[in-house]
Amino acid sequence: MQNKTILIVEDEEDIQELIKYNLTKEGYQVHCVGSGELGLQEARKSLPDLLILDLMLPGMNGLEVCRQLKGDSNTHHISIIMLTAKGEESDIVVGLELGADDYISKPFSLKIFLSRVKACLRRKQEETSPEQTILVFQDLEIQLGRYEVFVKKELVKLTLTEFKILEFLARKPGWVFTRGQIVDTVRGDGYAITDRAIDFQIVGLRKKLGPVAKYIETVRGVGYRFSDI
C-alpha cells in the first residue's frame, strides 16, 4: 500500500491538511487541490489510485467531477471515496450510481477513515487477482460455483435471488450499493424486482444467515454494504 497515490480534492484547508498528514503517516503518496476543476485536471494528469472527493466544492462540484472521471475510459478505474455532509443522502445515492466506491460523512473518525481508505485500495488490488471461487469471512463461506452458503460449516439454503444479493455484496466488502444497483444485478429471475422487494429479500437473507447476518449492513437512506471491517 505504501506506493499507492491519493489525491485529495477538498476546499477546507484544515480538513485537507488533517487528511493529508494522517495518510502520509500511513505511507501513502498524497497530493491536494482545493477545487473541482483542479481535481479533475490533476486526476487526469497523475492518474492516482484513489480520489478523496468532497461533494461541496467551489465551482465544479464533486458529483460533476465524479461523473466526468467515471465517464472517461482513461480515468474510470480511479477509486473514489466521497466526503459528504449530513443531509446529503440524495447526493450520496447519485454519486454511487455514477461509480463512486464509498462515502464518508463529516465529521468522521480518523480511525474509521483510514480503515475505509485501506479497504478501498485493497479491494481494487484484489480485482486484478484471479477470479475467486470461494469467499470466506470467518464463519461464513460462499461457494460461488456451487451456489452454496455455509454458516459455521452448516449448509444454509438460499433462494437464487438471495444468493445473488449475498454474492454481489460479498464480492466487494465495504462498498455501499444502492437498492437500484442491487436490483440491476438480480434482475431476470422471472419476476419483477423493485427497491422495496430488495428490502424484503434482505430481511429474509439475514434471518437465514443467523449469527453472520451482521455482515450485511443497512446504510440509512442509501442502501446496503457487506462489512468485513
C-alpha positions in Angstrom: 0.0 0.0 0.0 2.9 2.3 0.5 3.3 3.1 -3.2 -0.3 4.0 -3.6 -1.1 7.6 -4.6 -4.0 9.5 -3.2 -5.4 12.8 -4.5 -7.5 14.9 -2.0 -10.0 17.3 -3.5 -11.1 19.4 -0.6 -11.5 23.2 -0.3 -11.4 23.4 3.6 -7.7 23.7 4.4 -7.9 22.4 7.9 -9.7 19.2 6.8 -7.3 18.9 3.8 -4.2 19.1 6.0 -5.6 16.7 8.6 -6.3 14.1 6.0 -3.0 14.6 4.2 -1.0 14.4 7.4 -2.6 11.1 8.5 -2.4 9.5 5.1 1.2 10.5 4.7 1.9 8.9 8.1 0.5 5.7 6.8 3.0 5.7 3.9 0.7 6.9 1.0 1.9 9.5 -1.5 -0.6 12.3 -1.1 -1.4 15.4 -3.2 -4.1 18.0 -2.5 -6.1 20.5 -4.6 -8.9 22.9 -3.5 -11.4 22.9 -6.3 -13.3 20.6 -8.6 -11.7 21.9 -11.7 -8.2 21.4 -10.3 -9.2 18.0 -9.0 -10.3 16.9 -12.5 -7.2 18.3 -14.1 -4.8 16.7 -11.6 -6.6 13.3 -11.7 -6.4 13.2 -15.5 -2.7 14.1 -15.4 -1.4 11.9 -12.5 -4.0 9.0 -12.5 -4.0 8.5 -8.7 -5.0 5.1 -7.2 -7.6 6.9 -5.1 -9.5 10.1 -5.0 -10.8 11.6 -1.8 -13.5 13.9 -3.2 -15.5 16.4 -1.3 -19.0 16.9 -2.8 -19.4 20.5 -1.8 -16.7 22.3 -3.8 -16.5 25.8 -5.2 -17.2 25.9 -9.0 -17.5 22.4 -10.3 -19.0 20.2 -7.5 -17.8 16.7 -6.6 -20.7 14.9 -8.4 -19.7 16.5 -11.7 -16.0 15.6 -11.1 -17.1 12.0 -10.4 -19.3 12.0 -13.5 -16.5 13.1 -15.8 -13.9 10.8 -14.4 -16.1 7.7 -14.4 -17.3 8.6 -17.9 -13.7 8.7 -19.3 -12.0 5.4 -20.3 -8.7 6.8 -19.2 -9.8 7.6 -15.6 -12.8 5.4 -14.9 -10.6 2.9 -13.0 -9.7 5.5 -10.3 -11.3 4.6 -7.0 -13.4 7.4 -5.4 -14.4 8.0 -1.8 -16.8 10.9 -1.4 -16.7 13.2 1.6 -20.2 14.3 2.4 -22.1 16.5 4.9 -25.1 15.3 6.9 -28.3 15.6 4.9 -26.7 14.8 1.5 -28.3 11.4 1.2 -29.7 12.1 -2.3 -26.2 13.2 -3.5 -24.7 10.1 -2.0 -27.1 7.9 -4.0 -26.3 9.8 -7.2 -22.5 9.5 -6.6 -22.7 5.8 -6.0 -24.8 5.3 -9.1 -22.2 7.3 -11.1 -19.5 4.8 -9.9 -18.1 6.2 -6.7 -16.8 3.4 -4.4 -17.7 4.6 -1.0 -18.6 7.7 1.1 -17.6 9.1 4.5 -19.8 11.6 6.3 -18.3 14.6 8.1 -17.4 14.8 10.9 -15.6 11.5 10.7 -13.4 9.3 12.9 -9.8 9.2 11.7 -9.6 5.6 12.6 -12.6 4.7 10.5 -11.5 7.0 7.7 -8.1 5.3 7.4 -9.7 1.8 7.6 -12.1 2.7 4.8 -9.2 4.0 2.6 -7.2 0.9 3.2 -10.2 -1.4 2.5 -10.9 0.5 -0.8 -7.4 0.2 -2.0 -7.2 -3.5 -1.0 -10.4 -4.2 -3.0 -9.1 -2.5 -6.1 -5.9 -4.6 -5.8 -7.9 -7.8 -5.4 -9.9 -7.0 -8.6 -6.8 -7.7 -10.6 -6.3 -11.1 -9.0 -7.6 -14.4 -10.5 -11.3 -15.0 -10.1 -12.2 -16.5 -6.7 -14.5 -19.5 -6.5 -14.9 -19.4 -2.7 -15.4 -16.4 -0.4 -14.6 -16.9 3.3 -15.4 -14.5 6.1 -14.7 -16.2 9.4 -17.9 -18.3 10.0 -19.4 -17.5 6.6 -18.3 -19.4 3.4 -19.8 -18.7 0.0 -19.1 -21.3 -2.7 -19.8 -19.3 -5.9 -19.7 -22.1 -8.5 -21.9 -24.4 -6.4 -24.3 -21.6 -5.3 -23.9 -22.9 -1.7 -23.5 -21.0 1.5 -22.3 -22.4 4.8 -22.6 -20.8 8.2 -20.3 -22.4 10.8 -19.9 -25.3 8.4 -23.6 -25.9 8.2 -25.3 -25.6 4.8 -27.8 -22.7 4.6 -30.5 -23.0 1.8 -31.0 -19.7 0.0 -33.2 -18.8 -2.9 -31.4 -17.8 -6.1 -32.2 -14.2 -5.6 -31.0 -14.3 -2.0 -27.7 -15.9 -3.2 -27.2 -13.3 -5.9 -27.7 -10.5 -3.5 -25.3 -12.0 -1.0 -22.7 -12.8 -3.7 -23.0 -9.3 -5.1 -22.4 -7.6 -1.8 -19.7 -10.0 -0.6 -17.6 -9.7 -3.7 -16.9 -6.1 -2.7 -16.8 -5.8 1.0 -17.1 -2.3 2.3 -18.7 -0.9 -0.9 -22.0 0.8 -0.5 -24.6 -0.2 -3.1 -27.9 1.5 -3.7 -31.1 -0.6 -4.0 -31.1 0.3 -7.7 -27.7 -1.2 -8.2 -28.8 -4.4 -6.4 -31.9 -4.5 -8.5 -29.8 -4.4 -11.6 -27.7 -7.4 -10.6 -30.6 -9.7 -9.6 -33.0 -8.7 -12.4 -34.1 -11.5 -14.6 -35.2 -14.1 -12.2 -38.6 -14.4 -13.9 -40.4 -11.8 -11.8 -40.2 -8.0 -11.2 -37.7 -6.9 -8.6 -38.3 -3.5 -7.1 -36.4 -1.4 -4.5 -39.0 -2.4 -1.9 -38.6 -6.1 -2.8 -34.9 -5.8 -2.2 -35.6 -4.8 1.4 -37.8 -7.9 1.9 -35.1 -10.1 0.3 -32.5 -8.7 2.7 -34.8 -9.4 5.7 -35.2 -13.0 4.6 -31.5 -13.4 3.9 -30.5 -12.1 7.3 -32.8 -14.5 9.1 -31.3 -17.4 7.2 -27.7 -16.2 7.9 -28.4 -16.0 11.6 -25.2 -15.3 13.5 -23.4 -13.9 10.5 -26.3 -11.6 9.4 -24.2 -8.8 10.9 -22.1 -8.7 7.8 -25.0 -7.1 5.8 -25.3 -3.5 7.0 -28.1 -1.1 6.2 -26.8 2.3 5.1 -29.7 4.5 6.0 -31.2 6.4 3.1 -28.7 4.9 0.7 -28.7 1.1 0.5 -26.6 -1.8 1.8 -23.0 -2.8 2.3 -21.2 -6.1 3.2 -18.9 -5.1 6.1 -15.8 -7.2 6.9 -14.2 -4.4 9.0 
